[in-house]
Amino acid sequence: MNKIFLILFLAVVQSQQAPFFDGEIAFKYLEKQCAFGERYPGSENHIKMKDYFIKFLSDKSDELIIYDHEINHPYNKKQKITLYNILARYNLDSDNRILLLAHWDTREIADLDDDEKNRLKPIIGANDGASGIAILMHLSEIFSNYPLNNIGVDLLFVDGEDMGRHGDIKNFSIGTKLFSKEMEQPYPKLAICLDMVADKDPRFKIEYFSYIQAEKQVLDLWNLANSLGYSEFVYELSQPIYDDHRALFVETGIPSLDIIDFEYPYWHTLEDTVDKCSAYTLGIVGTLVCEYLYRQENGK
């Protein structure tokens, strides 16, 4: 009996590759961001949110770097705005690094809202803005409590992703393009972008650019997700999505992929609010990423 118990115990321990990622904690961080209100660049809430992130991360990272970039507003050249990219780094001694990134800015206009009167109003951005960041915030706590000794991880809270207008690619992912110009070598071996990862009814297809930029790593992640029981990750290609992962790859050549549920019905509308989001979805995405990273850490 004792021998059987020991075998079962060892099997459980060996299957637990990573610390526990709590979707409820991540959801509280999503709520916290939305409590600040709209967080588009140039707004007062944007500055308050930036200050909050710096305070939050200051005692949870091995190194915290703040990049500020003053630019002209892309659609109002007379308006100067500052974008803030915030980089929290872990295990600085390792050149074997993975970059996780998510955008924290929200959209200045709800251009896809069903009500035409709302289309010039700013959105809260619960899923499109707060969701990926909520996962990075909880991961910062995990890395602080369970230090990485073999791989290095960088968490990029990227700004200025969502300033563009429909069909105007050059004004999307502005913060990532600016960050790319300041990156130092050696580059990370992989970048994983998290965007719109809290939908209550998730279905994560393989985004087209991700597949051509980082095919092996995409399949590794989707295979791992399914081995963990997450059937929400499906082996089906989605349309190409110009997101921070695409901008980063174009600028640097770093293999980059996006975990995104682009079939979110409230995208770029005033209805992108907390009640449309799920702690469960944050939990499965956060657990997948955490598991993947600690398997890399343990040479699995």
GUZA-893595 format. One record per residue: residue number from 1; chain; z, x, y of N, C-alpha, C in turn. Coordinates in steps of 0.1 Angstrom, whole numbers, plus 5000, padded with zeros to 4 digits. Atoms other than C-alpha are relative to their C-alpha. Layout:
BEGIN
REC   resi   chain   n_c3   n_c1   n_c2   ca_c3   ca_c1   ca_c2   c_c3   c_c1   c_c2
REC    NUM       A      Z      X      Y       Z       X       Y      Z      X      Y
...
END
This chain:
BEGIN
REC   resi   chain   n_c3   n_c1   n_c2   ca_c3   ca_c1   ca_c2   c_c3   c_c1   c_c2
REC      1       A   5000   5008   4988    5000    5000    5000   5000   5009   5013
REC      2       A   4999   4991   4989    5009    5028    5024   4987   5007   5002
REC      3       A   5013   4993   4999    4977    5046    5016   4989   4991   5006
REC      4       A   5010   5010   4994    4956    5015    5023   5002   4998   5015
REC      5       A   4997   5002   4985    4974    5010    5056   4995   5012   5008
REC      6       A   5004   4988   4993    4968    5046    5065   4985   5001   5002
REC      7       A   5014   5000   4999    4931    5043    5058   4995   4990   5010
REC      8       A   5004   5010   4990    4928    5011    5078   5004   5005   5015
REC      9       A   4995   4995   4987    4948    5027    5107   4990   5011   5005
REC     10       A   5009   4989   4995    4925    5058    5108   4987   4994   5003
REC     11       A   5013   5007   4997    4894    5035    5107   5001   4994   5014
REC     12       A   4999   5006   4987    4907    5016    5137   5000   5011   5011
REC     13       A   4999   4989   4990    4916    5048    5156   4987   5006   5003
REC     14       A   5013   4994   4999    4882    5063    5149   4990   4991   5007
REC     15       A   5009   5009   4994    4865    5032    5161   5002   4998   5015
REC     16       A   4996   5001   4986    4883    5033    5195   4996   5013   5007
REC     17       A   5005   4988   4994    4861    5058    5212   5004   5002   5015
REC     18       A   4997   5000   4985    4872    5049    5248   5012   4993   5003
REC     19       A   4989   5009   4995    4901    5036    5268   4995   4986   5002
REC     20       A   5003   5014   4998    4903    4999    5272   4995   4997   5014
REC     21       A   5005   5004   4987    4881    4985    5300   5004   4985   5001
REC     22       A   4995   5013   4998    4897    4953    5314   4991   4992   5010
REC     23       A   5009   5007   4992    4871    4928    5327   5008   4991   5011
REC     24       A   4992   5007   4991    4899    4908    5344   5004   5009   5012
REC     25       A   4997   4991   4989    4909    4938    5365   4987   5002   5009
REC     26       A   5013   4998   4993    4872    4944    5374   4997   4987   5009
REC     27       A   5002   5013   4993    4870    4907    5384   5008   4999   5013
REC     28       A   4991   5000   4988    4899    4911    5408   4994   5009   5011
REC     29       A   5007   4992   4990    4880    4939    5425   4988   4994   5006
REC     30       A   5011   5008   4995    4850    4917    5428   5005   4990   5010
REC     31       A   4994   5009   4991    4872    4891    5444   5004   5007   5013
REC     32       A   4995   4992   4989    4887    4917    5467   4989   5003   5010
REC     33       A   5011   4997   4992    4854    4928    5480   4995   4988   5008
REC     34       A   5005   5013   4994    4842    4892    5487   5010   4995   5010
REC     35       A   4990   5005   4990    4875    4885    5506   4997   5007   5013
REC     36       A   5004   4994   4988    4862    4909    5532   4989   4992   5008
REC     37       A   5011   5008   4994    4833    4885    5539   4987   5008   4998
REC     38       A   5013   4993   5001    4797    4896    5543   5001   5015   5005
REC     39       A   4997   4986   4998    4794    4934    5542   4986   5008   5003
REC     40       A   5013   4994   4997    4759    4942    5556   5002   5011   5010
REC     41       A   4999   4989   4991    4753    4975    5574   4999   4995   5015
REC     42       A   5000   5004   4986    4761    4972    5611   5011   4989   5003
REC     43       A   4990   5010   4998    4788    4945    5606   5014   5006   5001
REC     44       A   4986   4995   5000    4825    4949    5613   5006   5001   4986
REC     45       A   4995   5000   5013    4833    4940    5577   4995   5012   4992
REC     46       A   5006   4988   5007    4810    4968    5565   5009   5012   5003
REC     47       A   4992   4989   4997    4832    4993    5583   5014   4999   4993
REC     48       A   4987   5003   5007    4864    4977    5569   4999   5003   4985
REC     49       A   5002   4998   5014    4850    4978    5534   4999   5015   4997
REC     50       A   5001   4986   5002    4841    5014    5537   5013   5007   5001
REC     51       A   4986   4994   4998    4876    5023    5549   5009   4997   4987
REC     52       A   4992   5004   5011    4891    5004    5520   4996   5008   4988
REC     53       A   5004   4992   5011    4870    5022    5494   5005   5015   5001
REC     54       A   4995   4986   4999    4880    5056    5508   5014   5001   4997
REC     55       A   4986   5000   5003    4916    5047    5507   5003   4998   4985
REC     56       A   4999   5003   5015    4912    5033    5471   4997   5012   4992
REC     57       A   5005   4989   5008    4894    5063    5458   5007   5014   5002
REC     58       A   4995   4987   4995    4913    5091    5476   5010   5006   4990
REC     59       A   4991   4994   5010    4940    5095    5449   4996   4997   4986
REC     60       A   5005   5002   5014    4918    5086    5419   4988   5008   4997
REC     61       A   5011   4991   5003    4892    5113    5421   5003   5014   5001
REC     62       A   4998   4986   4998    4890    5150    5417   4994   5005   5013
REC     63       A   5006   4997   4986    4868    5152    5448   4994   4987   5005
REC     64       A   5006   5012   4994    4858    5125    5472   4992   5005   5012
REC     65       A   5009   4996   4989    4828    5131    5495   4994   4987   5007
REC     66       A   5006   5011   4992    4817    5107    5523   4988   5005   5007
REC     67       A   5013   4997   4993    4781    5109    5535   4998   4989   5010
REC     68       A   5003   5010   4990    4774    5092    5567   4986   5003   5006
REC     69       A   5014   4999   4996    4738    5086    5578   4997   4991   5011
REC     70       A   5004   5008   4989    4729    5073    5612   4985   4997   5000
REC     71       A   5014   5004   5000    4696    5054    5612   4997   4989   5010
REC     72       A   5004   5012   4993    4677    5029    5632   4999   4988   4990
REC     73       A   5002   5012   5008    4679    4994    5618   4985   4998   4997
REC     74       A   5014   5001   5003    4646    4990    5599   4992   4989   5007
REC     75       A   5007   5011   4994    4638    4957    5616   5004   4998   5015
REC     76       A   4996   5000   4986    4655    4963    5650   5002   5014   5004
REC     77       A   5000   4986   4997    4646    4998    5661   5010   5004   5011
REC     78       A   4991   4997   4990    4669    4995    5691   5015   5001   4996
REC     79       A   4986   5000   5005    4700    4991    5669   5002   5012   4991
REC     80       A   4996   4989   5008    4716    5022    5655   5011   4995   4990
REC     81       A   4990   5004   5010    4736    5017    5623   5003   5013   4992
REC     82       A   4996   4988   5009    4755    5041    5600   5002   4995   4986
REC     83       A   4998   5002   5015    4752    5040    5562   5010   5010   4995
REC     84       A   4990   4991   5006    4780    5054    5541   4999   5000   4985
REC     85       A   5000   4998   5014    4775    5068    5507   5013   5007   4996
REC     86       A   4987   4995   5004    4808    5075    5489   4999   5005   4986
REC     87       A   5001   4993   5013    4809    5099    5460   5013   5004   4994
REC     88       A   4988   4996   5006    4839    5101    5437   4997   5008   4987
REC     89       A   5004   4991   5010    4837    5131    5413   5011   5003   4990
REC     90       A   4990   4997   5011    4855    5139    5380   4995   5012   4992
REC     91       A   5002   4987   5008    4858    5172    5361   4989   5008   5006
REC     92       A   5010   4992   4992    4841    5194    5386   4995   5012   4993
REC     93       A   5004   4988   5007    4839    5223    5362   4988   4999   4991
REC     94       A   5011   5002   5009    4813    5207    5341   4986   4998   5007
REC     95       A   5014   5002   4996    4775    5210    5347   4993   4989   4992
REC     96       A   5006   5011   5009    4769    5184    5320   5005   4987   5006
REC     97       A   4995   5011   4992    4771    5154    5343   4992   4987   4999
REC     98       A   5007   5013   5000    4763    5117    5344   5004   4993   5013
REC     99       A   4998   5007   4988    4759    5097    5376   5000   4985   4998
REC    100       A   5000   5014   5000    4770    5061    5378   4999   4995   5015
REC    101       A   5001   5005   4986    4759    5042    5409   4998   4985   5001
REC    102       A   5001   5014   4997    4761    5007    5424   5000   4999   5015
REC    103       A   5000   5002   4985    4754    4994    5459   5011   4991   5004
REC    104       A   4989   5008   4996    4782    4980    5479   4996   4992   5013
REC    105       A   5005   5008   4989    4762    4966    5509   4995   4987   4995
REC    106       A   5006   5014   5003    4753    4929    5510   4989   4997   5009
REC    107       A   5013   5003   4993    4722    4913    5523   5003   4992   5013
REC    108       A   4999   5006   4987    4719    4904    5560   4994   4986   5001
REC    109       A   5007   5013   5000    4697    4874    5553   4999   4994   4986
REC    110       A   5001   5008   5013    4697    4847    5526   4985   4995   4999
REC    111       A   5014   5004   4998    4659    4847    5526   4994   4992   4988
REC    112       A   5004   5009   5011    4656    4829    5492   5008   4988   4999
REC    113       A   4992   5012   5000    4680    4801    5500   4991   4988   5000
REC    114       A   5007   5013   5001    4668    4766    5491   4999   4993   5014
REC    115       A   4999   5007   4987    4678    4754    5526   4994   5010   5010
REC    116       A   5006   4991   4990    4655    4769    5552   5009   5004   5011
REC    117       A   4991   4997   4989    4682    4767    5578   5010   5012   4997
REC    118       A   4991   4990   5004    4703    4792    5558   4994   5014   4999
REC    119       A   5007   4988   5004    4677    4819    5555   5002   5012   5009
REC    120       A   4997   4989   4991    4688    4840    5584   5015   5003   5000
REC    121       A   4985   4998   5001    4725    4839    5574   5003   5011   4990
REC    122       A   4996   4989   5010    4742    4868    5556   5007   4994   4988
REC    123       A   4995   5005   5013    4753    4864    5520   5013   5008   4997
REC    124       A   4987   4994   5004    4787    4872    5504   4997   5011   4989
REC    125       A   5004   4990   5009    4770    4891    5476   5010   5003   4989
REC    126       A   4990   4998   5010    4795    4885    5448   4994   5007   4988
REC    127       A   5007   4994   5011    4770    4894    5420   4991   5011   5005
REC    128       A   5010   4991   4995    4744    4912    5441   5008   5008   5011
REC    129       A   4993   4992   4990    4767    4938    5458   5014   5003   4995
REC    130       A   4986   4997   5004    4803    4934    5445   5002   5003   4985
REC    131       A   4997   4999   5014    4798    4933    5407   4999   5014   4994
REC    132       A   5001   4987   5004    4786    4968    5400   5011   5009   5005
REC    133       A   4989   4992   4994    4811    4983    5424   5013   4996   4993
REC    134       A   4988   5004   5007    4839    4963    5407   5002   5008   4987
REC    135       A   4999   4991   5012    4831    4982    5375   5003   5014   5003
REC    136       A   4997   4987   4996    4830    5015    5392   5015   5002   5005
REC    137       A   4986   4999   4996    4864    5008    5408   5009   5001   4988
REC    138       A   4991   5000   5011    4880    5001    5375   4998   5013   4992
REC    139       A   5003   4987   5007    4863    5032    5359   5007   5011   5007
REC    140       A   4993   4989   4993    4878    5053    5387   5014   5001   4995
REC    141       A   4986   5000   5005    4912    5043    5375   5001   5005   4986
REC    142       A   5000   4995   5013    4903    5050    5339   4998   5015   4999
REC    143       A   5002   4985   5000    4890    5085    5346   5012   5007   5006
REC    144       A   4988   4994   4995    4921    5092    5366   5011   5001   4990
REC    145       A   4989   5001   5010    4944    5081    5338   4996   5007   4987
REC    146       A   5005   4994   5013    4922    5095    5309   4990   5011   5004
REC    147       A   5009   4990   4994    4907    5127    5324   4990   5005   4990
REC    148       A   5011   4995   5008    4874    5140    5312   5001   5015   5000
REC    149       A   4999   4985   5001    4874    5176    5299   4987   5007   4996
REC    150       A   5012   4994   5004    4839    5181    5286   4988   4996   5009
REC    151       A   5011   5004   4991    4814    5160    5306   5006   4998   5014
REC    152       A   4996   5004   4986    4815    5154    5344   4994   4987   5003
REC    153       A   5006   5013   4996    4810    5120    5359   5002   4999   5015
REC    154       A   4999   5003   4985    4802    5111    5395   4997   4985   5002
REC    155       A   5001   5015   4997    4806    5075    5408   4995   5000   5015
REC    156       A   5006   5001   4986    4783    5068    5438   5000   4985   5004
REC    157       A   4999   5013   4994    4792    5038    5459   4989   5001   5011
REC    158       A   5011   4998   4992    4758    5036    5475   4998   4989   5010
REC    159       A   5002   5009   4989    4750    5019    5508   4985   4998   5003
REC    160       A   5013   5002   4995    4719    5004    5523   4989   4998   4990
REC    161       A   5010   5003   5011    4702    4992    5491   4992   4988   5004
REC    162       A   5006   5013   4999    4695    4957    5503   4996   4996   5014
REC    163       A   5004   5003   4986    4681    4959    5538   4985   4996   5001
REC    164       A   5015   5002   4999    4644    4955    5529   4997   4985   5001
REC    165       A   5005   5014   5001    4623    4924    5532   4990   4999   4989
REC    166       A   5008   5002   5011    4601    4909    5506   4987   5008   5001
REC    167       A   5013   4992   5000    4572    4933    5497   5001   5013   5008
REC    168       A   4998   4988   4992    4586    4961    5519   5009   5010   4993
REC    169       A   4992   4991   5009    4598    4987    5493   5006   5011   5008
REC    170       A   4994   4988   4993    4603    5015    5518   5013   4997   5007
REC    171       A   4987   5003   4993    4633    4997    5534   5010   4995   4990
REC    172       A   4989   5002   5010    4651    4990    5501   5005   5014   4995
REC    173       A   4994   4988   5005    4674    5016    5486   5000   5012   5010
REC    174       A   5000   4990   4989    4676    5035    5519   5011   5010   4997
REC    175       A   4989   4991   5002    4710    5049    5510   4998   5010   4989
REC    176       A   5003   4991   5011    4699    5063    5477   4990   5011   5004
REC    177       A   5010   4990   4996    4669    5080    5493   5006   5011   5009
REC    178       A   4993   4990   4992    4691    5096    5519   5010   5009   4992
REC    179       A   4991   4992   5009    4717    5107    5492   4992   5010   4992
REC    180       A   5008   4991   5009    4689    5122    5471   4996   5013   5008
REC    181       A   5004   4988   4992    4680    5146    5500   5012   5010   5001
REC    182       A   4988   4992   4998    4716    5159    5500   5006   5005   4986
REC    183       A   4995   4996   5014    4721    5163    5462   4998   5015   4998
REC    184       A   5001   4986   5004    4728    5198    5450   4997   5001   4985
REC    185       A   5003   4997   5015    4716    5213    5417   5013   5007   4995
REC    186       A   5008   5007   5010    4723    5212    5389   5002   4985   5001
REC    187       A   5000   5015   5000    4714    5175    5389   5007   4995   4988
REC    188       A   4995   5007   5012    4731    5150    5366   4989   4999   4990
REC    189       A   5010   5001   5011    4713    5147    5332   4996   4986   4999
REC    190       A   5003   5014   5001    4713    5109    5336   5007   4993   5011
REC    191       A   4994   5009   4990    4719    5082    5362   4999   4986   4994
REC    192       A   5000   5014   5005    4730    5047    5352   5004   4991   5013
REC    193       A   4998   5009   4989    4727    5020    5379   5005   4987   4995
REC    194       A   4994   5013   5004    4748    4988    5377   4997   4990   5012
REC    195       A   5003   5010   4989    4734    4958    5397   4999   4986   4994
REC    196       A   5000   5014   5005    4740    4921    5392   5005   5000   4986
REC    197       A   4994   4998   5014    4763    4926    5362   5012   4990   4998
REC    198       A   4989   5010   5002    4786    4895    5365   4996   4986   4998
REC    199       A   5005   5014   5002    4764    4865    5359   5008   4993   4988
REC    200       A   4993   5008   5010    4783    4838    5339   4991   4998   4987
REC    201       A   5009   5002   5012    4752    4834    5316   4991   5012   4999
REC    202       A   5008   4988   5000    4741    4870    5311   4990   5002   4989
REC    203       A   5010   4996   5010    4710    4882    5294   4993   5013   5006
REC    204       A   5004   4987   4995    4703    4919    5299   4988   5005   4992
REC    205       A   5012   4994   5006    4667    4928    5292   4999   5015   5004
REC    206       A   5003   4985   4996    4654    4964    5293   4990   5000   5011
REC    207       A   5008   4999   4988    4641    4969    5328   4989   5010   4998
REC    208       A   5012   4993   5003    4606    4983    5328   5001   5015   5005
REC    209       A   4999   4986   4995    4611    5014    5350   5011   5008   4992
REC    210       A   4990   4993   5008    4643    5022    5331   4994   5006   4987
REC    211       A   5006   4996   5013    4623    5023    5299   4991   5012   5001
REC    212       A   5009   4989   4999    4597    5047    5312   5006   5012   5006
REC    213       A   4993   4989   4994    4622    5069    5330   5010   5006   4991
REC    214       A   4989   4995   5008    4649    5072    5304   5000   4992   4987
REC    215       A   5001   5008   5012    4637    5056    5271   5011   5002   4990
REC    216       A   4990   4997   5010    4660    5074    5248   5014   4994   5003
REC    217       A   4986   5004   4996    4692    5067    5268   5001   4984   5001
REC    218       A   5000   5015   5000    4682    5030    5273   5002   4995   4986
REC    219       A   4998   5005   5014    4678    5025    5236   5013   5004   4994
REC    220       A   4987   4996   5005    4710    5044    5229   5010   4990   5005
REC    221       A   4990   5010   4994    4729    5020    5253   4998   4986   4994
REC    222       A   5002   5014   5005    4713    4988    5240   5004   5000   4985
REC    223       A   4996   5000   5014    4719    4999    5204   5016   5000   4999
REC    224       A   4986   5000   4999    4755    5007    5213   5006   4986   5003
REC    225       A   4996   5013   4996    4759    4973    5230   4999   4990   4988
REC    226       A   5001   5009   5012    4747    4955    5199   5009   5003   4989
REC    227       A   4990   4996   5010    4769    4975    5176   5014   4996   5004
REC    228       A   4987   5005   4995    4798    4964    5198   5001   4984   5000
REC    229       A   5001   5014   5001    4787    4928    5193   4995   4993   5012
REC    230       A   5004   5006   4987    4772    4922    5227   4985   4996   4999
REC    231       A   5013   5005   5002    4741    4902    5218   4993   4996   5013
REC    232       A   5006   5003   4986    4736    4896    5256   4990   5011   5004
REC    233       A   5010   4989   4998    4717    4929    5255   4988   4998   4991
REC    234       A   5011   5004   5009    4683    4920    5242   4989   5010   5001
REC    235       A   5011   4990   5000    4653    4942    5232   4987   4993   5004
REC    236       A   5011   5006   4993    4629    4927    5256   4998   5006   5013
REC    237       A   5002   4994   4987    4612    4943    5285   4999   4990   5011
REC    238       A   5001   5008   4989    4617    4928    5319   4989   5005   5010
REC    239       A   5010   4995   4989    4594    4931    5350   5006   5013   5006
REC    240       A   4995   4989   4992    4596    4963    5370   5008   4996   5011
REC    241       A   4991   5003   4989    4625    4962    5394   5002   5012   5009
REC    242       A   4997   4989   4991    4626    4985    5424   5014   4999   5005
REC    243       A   4985   5000   4998    4663    4993    5425   5004   5015   5003
REC    244       A   4995   4986   4997    4684    5024    5433   4996   5010   4989
REC    245       A   5004   4991   5011    4675    5038    5398   4986   5005   5002
REC    246       A   5014   4996   4998    4638    5038    5407   4999   5010   5012
REC    247       A   5001   4991   4988    4643    5054    5442   5006   5014   4996
REC    248       A   4994   4987   5003    4666    5081    5427   4990   5008   4991
REC    249       A   5010   4993   5008    4640    5089    5400   4988   5006   5008
REC    250       A   5012   4996   4992    4611    5091    5424   5004   5012   5009
REC    251       A   4996   4990   4991    4631    5113    5448   5004   5013   4993
REC    252       A   4994   4988   5007    4647    5137    5422   4995   5003   4986
REC    253       A   5004   4998   5013    4632    5132    5388   5011   4998   4989
REC    254       A   4989   5002   5009    4666    5125    5373   4997   4988   4991
REC    255       A   5001   5012   5008    4663    5102    5342   5010   4989   5004
REC    256       A   4992   5010   4994    4676    5069    5356   4997   4986   4994
REC    257       A   5002   5014   5006    4681    5034    5342   5009   4991   5007
REC    258       A   4994   5011   4993    4693    5001    5355   5005   4990   4989
REC    259       A   4995   5012   5008    4716    4976    5337   5001   4989   5010
REC    260       A   5001   5011   4990    4707    4944    5355   4996   4987   4993
REC    261       A   5005   5013   5004    4704    4907    5348   4993   4994   5012
REC    262       A   5008   5004   4988    4676    4898    5372   4997   4985   5000
REC    263       A   5002   5014   5001    4674    4862    5360   5012   4992   5006
REC    264       A   4988   5006   4994    4703    4853    5383   4995   4990   5010
REC    265       A   5007   5010   4992    4694    4820    5400   5005   4999   5015
REC    266       A   4995   5001   4986    4715    4826    5432   4997   5013   5008
REC    267       A   5004   4988   4993    4699    4859    5441   4994   4998   5014
REC    268       A   5004   5000   4986    4695    4864    5479   5002   4986   5006
REC    269       A   4996   5013   4994    4711    4830    5486   5014   4999   5004
REC    270       A   4986   5001   4997    4743    4818    5501   5009   4996   4988
REC    271       A   4992   5004   5012    4753    4806    5466   5004   5012   4991
REC    272       A   4995   4989   5008    4759    4841    5454   5014   5003   5003
REC    273       A   4986   5000   4997    4796    4836    5454   5009   5003   4987
REC    274       A   4990   4996   5010    4827    4844    5433   4999   4991   4988
REC    275       A   5000   5010   5011    4825    4812    5413   4988   5001   4990
REC    276       A   5012   4998   5009    4791    4822    5398   5002   5012   4991
REC    277       A   4998   4987   5007    4806    4854    5383   5011   4998   4989
REC    278       A   4992   5001   5012    4825    4861    5351   5007   5013   4997
REC    279       A   4993   4988   5004    4852    4885    5341   4995   5005   4986
REC    280       A   5006   4996   5013    4837    4884    5306   4988   5009   5001
REC    281       A   5012   4992   4999    4804    4898    5317   5003   5014   5006
REC    282       A   4996   4987   4995    4820    4925    5338   5007   5008   4989
REC    283       A   4993   4993   5011    4841    4933    5307   4990   5006   4990
REC    284       A   5009   4995   5010    4812    4937    5283   4992   5012   5006
REC    285       A   5007   4989   4994    4792    4959    5308   5009   5012   5002
REC    286       A   4991   4989   4998    4822    4979    5317   5004   5007   4987
REC    287       A   4996   4995   5013    4832    4984    5281   4989   5008   4994
REC    288       A   5011   4992   5004    4797    4995    5272   4999   5013   5006
REC    289       A   5001   4987   4993    4795    5021    5299   5011   5010   4997
REC    290       A   4988   4992   5003    4830    5033    5292   4999   5006   4986
REC    291       A   5001   4995   5014    4824    5036    5255   4989   5011   4999
REC    292       A   5011   4990   5000    4791    5054    5261   5005   5014   5006
REC    293       A   4996   4987   4994    4807    5080    5284   5010   5007   4992
REC    294       A   4990   4993   5008    4837    5087    5262   4994   5005   4986
REC    295       A   5007   4995   5012    4814    5091    5232   4993   5013   5004
REC    296       A   5006   4987   4996    4795    5117    5252   5011   5011   5002
REC    297       A   4989   4991   4998    4828    5133    5261   5005   5006   4987
REC    298       A   4995   4995   5013    4838    5135    5224   4989   5005   4991
REC    299       A   5011   4995   5008    4804    5147    5213   4994   4991   4989
REC    300       A   5005   5009   5010    4795    5116    5194   4985   4996   5002
END
